[in-house]
Amino acid sequence: MAIVIDDDACMGCEACVETCPDAFEMNGDGDKAVVKDPEAEADCVDEAIDACPAEAITKS
């Protein structure tokens, strides 16, 4: 399953980056999160999905 961030929904709060830095990072502008590793299997990926206040992260 690939990790996907809805760019329109992302608020740039960095919750996913703080929770799971192996899978997420901030973009070059620092205003949106991006997926560093779409196939990351780390346990923290599900924690990051739950931590996202905008519910912008999904697995597809």
TORPA-4810 file (N, C-alpha, C, O; in nm, 3 decimals):
<nodes>
NODE_1_0.084_-0.119_0.000_0.000_0.000_0.000_0.088_0.125_0.000_0.188_0.132_0.071_M
NODE_2_0.050_0.219_-0.079_0.124_0.345_-0.086_0.063_0.448_0.007_-0.059_0.454_0.022_A
NODE_3_0.147_0.529_0.068_0.103_0.637_0.155_0.079_0.760_0.067_0.161_0.794_-0.018_I
NODE_4_-0.035_0.826_0.088_-0.071_0.942_0.007_-0.112_1.057_0.099_-0.185_1.036_0.196_V
NODE_5_-0.065_1.178_0.068_-0.108_1.298_0.140_-0.191_1.382_0.045_-0.147_1.413_-0.066_I
NODE_6_-0.311_1.421_0.089_-0.395_1.513_0.013_-0.337_1.653_0.032_-0.353_1.714_0.138_D
NODE_7_-0.270_1.704_-0.071_-0.201_1.833_-0.062_-0.296_1.947_-0.030_-0.259_2.042_0.040_D
NODE_8_-0.419_1.939_-0.080_-0.517_2.045_-0.052_-0.561_2.045_0.093_-0.590_2.150_0.150_D
NODE_9_-0.566_1.928_0.155_-0.611_1.916_0.293_-0.500_1.942_0.394_-0.527_1.984_0.507_A
NODE_10_-0.376_1.916_0.355_-0.263_1.931_0.449_-0.252_2.074_0.498_-0.252_2.169_0.419_C
NODE_11_-0.241_2.089_0.631_-0.230_2.220_0.694_-0.086_2.257_0.724_-0.057_2.370_0.765_M
NODE_12_0.006_2.163_0.705_0.146_2.190_0.734_0.179_2.194_0.881_0.272_2.264_0.922_G
NODE_13_0.105_2.121_0.962_0.124_2.125_1.108_0.246_2.046_1.155_0.289_2.062_1.269_C
NODE_14_0.301_1.962_1.069_0.419_1.880_1.095_0.395_1.764_1.191_0.492_1.701_1.235_E
NODE_15_0.271_1.734_1.225_0.242_1.622_1.316_0.294_1.491_1.259_0.350_1.409_1.333_A
NODE_16_0.277_1.469_1.130_0.322_1.343_1.069_0.474_1.335_1.068_0.531_1.227_1.090_C
NODE_17_0.541_1.446_1.043_0.687_1.449_1.039_0.743_1.420_1.178_0.839_1.344_1.192_V
NODE_18_0.682_1.479_1.279_0.727_1.456_1.416_0.700_1.312_1.460_0.780_1.252_1.532_E
NODE_19_0.587_1.256_1.416_0.549_1.121_1.455_0.626_1.015_1.378_0.663_0.912_1.435_T
NODE_20_0.652_1.039_1.250_0.715_0.937_1.165_0.810_0.999_1.063_0.779_1.006_0.944_C
NODE_21_0.926_1.045_1.109_1.020_1.110_1.017_1.079_1.016_0.912_1.137_1.063_0.814_P
NODE_22_1.065_0.883_0.930_1.113_0.790_0.829_1.028_0.794_0.702_1.076_0.762_0.593_D
NODE_23_0.902_0.834_0.716_0.810_0.832_0.602_0.769_0.970_0.552_0.726_0.984_0.438_A
NODE_24_0.782_1.072_0.638_0.732_1.205_0.601_0.838_1.313_0.621_0.926_1.300_0.706_F
NODE_25_0.828_1.419_0.541_0.912_1.536_0.557_0.834_1.657_0.507_0.731_1.642_0.441_E
NODE_26_0.883_1.776_0.537_0.817_1.896_0.488_0.873_1.929_0.350_0.988_1.899_0.319_M
NODE_27_0.790_1.992_0.267_0.834_2.028_0.132_0.938_2.140_0.138_0.969_2.190_0.246_N
NODE_28_0.990_2.178_0.025_1.094_2.280_0.019_1.053_2.414_0.076_1.136_2.488_0.129_G
NODE_29_0.924_2.447_0.067_0.873_2.572_0.121_0.843_2.561_0.270_0.826_2.663_0.337_D
NODE_30_0.837_2.439_0.322_0.809_2.418_0.464_0.665_2.438_0.503_0.634_2.451_0.621_G
NODE_31_0.574_2.441_0.403_0.435_2.468_0.435_0.342_2.347_0.418_0.225_2.354_0.454_D
NODE_32_0.393_2.237_0.364_0.313_2.116_0.344_0.401_1.993_0.369_0.522_1.996_0.345_K
NODE_33_0.339_1.889_0.417_0.411_1.763_0.434_0.410_1.686_0.302_0.316_1.697_0.223_A
NODE_34_0.516_1.610_0.280_0.525_1.523_0.164_0.570_1.386_0.212_0.630_1.371_0.318_V
NODE_35_0.539_1.287_0.131_0.577_1.150_0.164_0.721_1.129_0.118_0.752_1.144_0.000_V
NODE_36_0.807_1.095_0.211_0.948_1.068_0.181_0.963_0.928_0.122_1.041_0.907_0.029_K
NODE_37_0.887_0.833_0.176_0.894_0.694_0.132_0.752_0.640_0.120_0.694_0.597_0.220_D
NODE_38_0.693_0.640_-0.001_0.553_0.597_-0.018_0.526_0.453_0.023_0.412_0.417_0.052_P
NODE_39_0.630_0.371_0.027_0.613_0.231_0.063_0.660_0.200_0.205_0.679_0.083_0.240_E
NODE_40_0.678_0.303_0.286_0.728_0.283_0.423_0.636_0.188_0.500_0.514_0.198_0.492_A
NODE_41_0.697_0.097_0.571_0.622_-0.003_0.648_0.633_0.022_0.798_0.586_-0.060_0.877_E
NODE_42_0.692_0.132_0.839_0.715_0.160_0.980_0.583_0.165_1.057_0.481_0.210_1.005_A
NODE_43_0.588_0.116_1.181_0.470_0.119_1.267_0.418_0.261_1.287_0.299_0.282_1.308_D
NODE_44_0.508_0.357_1.279_0.469_0.496_1.305_0.382_0.555_1.194_0.322_0.661_1.214_C
NODE_45_0.374_0.490_1.078_0.291_0.543_0.969_0.145_0.550_1.014_0.079_0.653_0.993_V
NODE_46_0.094_0.444_1.074_-0.045_0.445_1.120_-0.064_0.548_1.231_-0.170_0.612_1.238_D
NODE_47_0.037_0.566_1.317_0.030_0.668_1.421_0.022_0.807_1.358_-0.053_0.893_1.405_E
NODE_48_0.098_0.829_1.252_0.097_0.959_1.183_-0.038_0.984_1.117_-0.088_1.097_1.119_A
NODE_49_-0.097_0.880_1.060_-0.229_0.894_0.999_-0.330_0.936_1.106_-0.412_1.024_1.083_I
NODE_50_-0.323_0.872_1.222_-0.415_0.905_1.332_-0.387_1.044_1.389_-0.479_1.110_1.437_D
NODE_51_-0.261_1.088_1.385_-0.222_1.217_1.442_-0.259_1.336_1.353_-0.263_1.450_1.401_A
NODE_52_-0.286_1.311_1.226_-0.312_1.422_1.133_-0.447_1.487_1.163_-0.552_1.423_1.148_C
NODE_53_-0.446_1.614_1.207_-0.572_1.682_1.240_-0.659_1.709_1.118_-0.781_1.725_1.130_P
NODE_54_-0.598_1.714_1.000_-0.673_1.741_0.877_-0.721_1.613_0.808_-0.792_1.618_0.708_A
NODE_55_-0.682_1.498_0.864_-0.715_1.367_0.803_-0.672_1.364_0.656_-0.745_1.316_0.569_E
NODE_56_-0.552_1.418_0.631_-0.502_1.431_0.493_-0.420_1.311_0.446_-0.385_1.304_0.329_A
NODE_57_-0.390_1.217_0.537_-0.303_1.105_0.501_-0.385_0.977_0.490_-0.465_0.945_0.577_I
NODE_58_-0.363_0.905_0.381_-0.431_0.777_0.360_-0.332_0.677_0.303_-0.222_0.713_0.259_T
NODE_59_-0.372_0.552_0.303_-0.297_0.446_0.234_-0.386_0.399_0.120_-0.506_0.378_0.137_K
NODE_60_-0.325_0.382_0.003_-0.405_0.334_-0.110_-0.336_0.220_-0.180_-0.388_0.167_-0.279_S
</nodes>
